[in-house]
Amino acid sequence: MKPAIRVENVVKTFGVGEARSFALKGASFEARFGELLMIVGPSGCGKTTLLSVVCGTLNFDSGRIEVFDHDLSAMSTGEITRFRCKNIGFIFQQFNLIPTLTAVENASVPLLLNGHGTRGAEKTAAALLDQVGLGGKIHSYPNQLSGGQQQRVAITRALAHDPRLVLCDEPTSSLDAATGKKTLELLKERALEPDRCVIIVTHDSRIYHYADRIVEMEDGHVIGIHEDPKNFHHA
């Protein structure tokens, strides 16, 4: 079976001239359908940059990225935006909630962008918020929520439009152990669908056992792919 995601020798730089720095130095990996893949490594090694080029929010200098048989480098900016809107959910480390919208309105945004009516979108979003323990907070604004609650709204927003690919940047960083467990179980359930894939960037070794495989990064390179996460111990 073809992989869901194929990343081949991807290079990404920032800056120009003497200020130019390499964030990705020929990174390569594949993500399979029906799996939860984790990307781990020290801060600054390129993990978040790798997520950003996979979802098309960041251009890359060279290499090749295919997402569900779509070659990102062959697509226009508009085509990538439409493709991402339909197929990809992204959980940002900084949440990126809209401060003037309630929890249920924030979580409804991807559905509205995909043409759903407001009432139906909010009903779907409210049901998902209830799943992550926020049933009583659907009409609260971000500044009325704790960091962990905001993160759960961000997770709900990423899942609301039933994307085939979910990309997560440190999804448990603001969550207590019990809520983190519930969140990972929700993401794991999503990953098990045969046409789905979940990729998580994390520093949280407590959640490694949820992974089907682990991609280890260092200094812009993929230095290892571990098929048995239960025996993986990152230094």
C-alpha positions as CSV (number, residue, x, y, z in Angstrom):
1,M,0.0,0.0,0.0
2,K,1.2,3.5,-0.8
3,P,2.0,5.6,2.3
4,A,-0.3,8.4,3.4
5,I,2.5,10.9,3.6
6,R,5.9,10.7,1.8
7,V,8.7,13.2,2.7
8,E,11.9,12.8,0.6
9,N,15.1,14.8,1.2
10,V,13.3,18.0,2.2
11,V,15.5,21.0,2.8
12,K,14.1,24.2,4.4
13,T,16.2,27.3,5.1
14,F,15.4,30.6,6.8
15,G,17.1,34.0,6.1
16,V,19.5,34.9,3.2
17,G,23.2,35.2,2.8
18,E,25.3,34.9,5.9
19,A,22.1,34.9,8.0
20,R,20.8,31.8,6.2
21,S,20.2,28.9,8.5
22,F,19.0,25.3,7.8
23,A,15.9,24.1,9.7
24,L,15.6,20.9,7.7
25,K,18.6,19.2,6.1
26,G,17.3,16.5,3.8
27,A,14.6,15.1,6.1
28,S,12.9,11.9,4.9
29,F,10.1,9.7,6.4
30,E,6.8,8.1,5.5
31,A,3.6,7.9,7.4
32,R,1.2,5.0,6.9
33,F,-2.5,5.0,6.7
34,G,-4.2,3.9,9.9
35,E,-1.3,4.9,12.2
36,L,-0.4,7.4,14.8
37,L,3.1,8.5,14.2
38,M,5.1,10.6,16.6
39,I,8.1,12.9,15.8
40,V,10.5,13.4,18.7
41,G,13.8,15.2,19.2
42,P,15.3,18.1,21.1
43,S,14.0,21.7,20.9
44,G,15.1,23.4,17.7
45,C,15.7,20.2,15.8
46,G,13.1,21.0,13.1
47,K,10.1,19.1,14.3
48,T,7.5,22.0,14.0
49,T,9.1,23.1,10.7
50,L,8.6,19.6,9.4
51,L,4.9,19.6,10.4
52,S,4.4,23.0,8.8
53,V,5.9,22.0,5.4
54,V,3.8,18.8,5.4
55,C,0.6,20.7,5.8
56,G,1.6,23.3,3.3
57,T,1.6,26.4,5.5
58,L,5.4,26.7,4.9
59,N,7.2,26.4,1.6
60,F,10.3,24.3,1.4
61,D,13.5,24.8,-0.6
62,S,14.0,21.4,-2.2
63,G,12.9,17.8,-1.9
64,R,9.4,16.3,-2.3
65,I,6.3,16.0,-0.2
66,E,3.3,13.9,-1.2
67,V,0.2,14.0,0.9
68,F,-2.5,11.4,-0.2
69,D,-0.8,11.2,-3.6
70,H,-0.8,15.0,-4.0
71,D,2.6,16.5,-4.7
72,L,2.7,19.8,-2.8
73,S,5.4,21.3,-4.9
74,A,3.2,20.9,-8.0
75,M,0.2,22.7,-6.4
76,S,-0.5,26.4,-6.4
77,T,-1.0,28.3,-3.1
78,G,-4.8,28.3,-3.7
79,E,-4.8,24.6,-4.4
80,I,-2.8,23.8,-1.3
81,T,-5.2,26.0,0.8
82,R,-8.3,24.3,-0.5
83,F,-6.7,20.8,-0.1
84,R,-5.6,21.6,3.5
85,C,-9.0,23.0,4.4
86,K,-10.7,19.8,3.4
87,N,-8.2,17.1,4.3
88,I,-6.0,18.4,7.2
89,G,-6.6,19.3,10.8
90,F,-3.8,21.2,12.7
91,I,-3.4,21.4,16.4
92,F,-1.1,24.4,17.1
93,Q,1.1,24.6,20.2
94,Q,-0.1,28.2,20.8
95,F,-3.8,27.2,20.3
96,N,-4.5,30.1,17.8
97,L,-8.1,30.5,19.0
98,I,-10.0,33.5,17.8
99,P,-10.6,35.6,21.0
100,T,-13.9,37.1,19.9
101,L,-15.5,33.7,19.3
102,T,-16.9,31.2,21.9
103,A,-15.5,27.7,22.3
104,V,-18.2,26.2,20.1
105,E,-17.8,29.0,17.4
106,N,-14.0,28.4,17.4
107,A,-14.5,24.7,17.0
108,S,-17.0,25.2,14.2
109,V,-14.7,27.2,11.9
110,P,-13.3,24.3,9.8
111,L,-16.9,23.1,9.2
112,L,-18.0,26.6,8.1
113,L,-15.0,26.8,5.7
114,N,-16.1,23.6,4.2
115,G,-19.6,24.8,3.5
116,H,-21.6,23.6,6.4
117,G,-24.5,25.6,7.8
118,T,-23.9,27.4,11.2
119,R,-26.5,25.4,13.1
120,G,-25.2,22.0,12.0
121,A,-21.6,23.0,12.4
122,E,-22.2,24.1,16.0
123,K,-24.1,21.0,16.8
124,T,-21.2,18.8,15.6
125,A,-18.6,21.0,17.4
126,A,-20.7,21.0,20.7
127,A,-20.8,17.1,20.6
128,L,-17.0,17.0,20.2
129,L,-16.4,19.5,22.9
130,D,-18.5,17.4,25.2
131,Q,-16.3,14.4,24.3
132,V,-13.2,16.3,25.6
133,G,-15.0,17.4,28.8
134,L,-16.0,20.9,27.8
135,G,-19.8,20.4,27.5
136,G,-20.4,23.1,30.1
137,K,-18.0,25.6,28.5
138,I,-19.2,25.7,24.9
139,H,-20.3,29.4,25.2
140,S,-17.2,30.5,27.0
141,Y,-14.6,32.8,25.3
142,P,-10.9,31.8,25.2
143,N,-10.0,34.4,27.9
144,Q,-12.5,32.6,30.2
145,L,-10.8,29.3,29.8
146,S,-7.7,27.8,31.3
147,G,-4.7,26.9,29.1
148,G,-5.7,23.2,29.2
149,Q,-9.3,24.1,28.2
150,Q,-8.1,26.3,25.4
151,Q,-6.0,23.4,24.2
152,R,-9.0,21.1,24.2
153,V,-10.9,23.6,22.1
154,A,-8.0,23.7,19.6
155,I,-8.0,19.9,19.5
156,T,-11.8,19.9,18.8
157,R,-11.4,22.4,16.1
158,A,-8.8,20.3,14.4
159,L,-11.1,17.2,14.4
160,A,-14.4,18.9,13.7
161,H,-14.4,18.5,9.9
162,D,-13.3,14.9,10.1
163,P,-9.9,15.4,8.3
164,R,-8.0,12.5,6.9
165,L,-4.7,13.9,8.3
166,V,-4.4,15.4,11.8
167,L,-1.1,17.2,12.6
168,C,-0.4,18.0,16.3
169,D,2.3,20.2,17.8
170,E,2.7,19.2,21.5
171,P,-1.0,18.5,22.0
172,T,-0.6,17.5,25.6
173,S,1.7,20.3,26.8
174,S,-1.0,22.1,28.8
175,L,-3.0,19.1,29.8
176,D,-3.1,17.2,33.1
177,A,-2.5,13.5,32.9
178,A,-6.1,12.4,32.9
179,T,-7.1,14.9,30.2
180,G,-4.0,14.1,28.2
181,K,-4.9,10.4,28.3
182,K,-8.5,11.2,27.0
183,T,-7.1,13.4,24.3
184,L,-4.6,10.7,23.1
185,E,-7.3,8.1,23.1
186,L,-9.4,10.3,20.9
187,L,-6.5,10.9,18.5
188,K,-5.6,7.2,18.5
189,E,-9.2,6.3,17.7
190,R,-9.1,8.7,14.8
191,A,-5.8,7.3,13.5
192,L,-7.1,3.7,13.4
193,E,-9.4,4.6,10.5
194,P,-8.0,2.9,7.4
195,D,-7.9,6.1,5.3
196,R,-6.7,8.3,8.2
197,C,-3.3,9.3,9.7
198,V,-2.3,11.2,12.8
199,I,1.2,12.8,13.2
200,I,2.2,14.2,16.6
201,V,5.3,16.3,17.5
202,T,6.0,15.8,21.2
203,H,8.5,16.1,24.1
204,D,6.1,14.2,26.4
205,S,7.6,10.7,26.9
206,R,4.5,9.7,28.9
207,I,2.6,9.4,25.6
208,Y,5.1,7.5,23.5
209,H,3.3,4.2,24.0
210,Y,0.3,5.6,22.0
211,A,2.4,5.7,18.9
212,D,2.6,3.0,16.3
213,R,6.0,4.2,15.2
214,I,8.4,7.0,16.3
215,V,10.4,9.2,14.0
216,E,13.5,10.6,15.8
217,M,15.0,13.9,14.7
218,E,18.2,15.8,15.5
219,D,19.6,19.0,13.9
220,G,17.3,19.0,10.9
221,H,17.7,15.3,10.1
222,V,15.6,12.2,10.7
223,I,18.1,10.0,12.5
224,G,16.0,7.0,13.2
225,I,12.5,5.4,12.7
226,H,11.5,3.2,15.6
227,E,9.0,0.4,15.0
228,D,8.6,-0.5,18.6
229,P,7.7,2.7,20.6
230,K,7.4,0.7,23.9
231,N,11.1,0.1,23.9
232,F,12.1,3.6,22.8
233,H,13.8,5.9,25.3
234,H,14.7,9.3,24.0
235,A,17.7,10.9,25.8
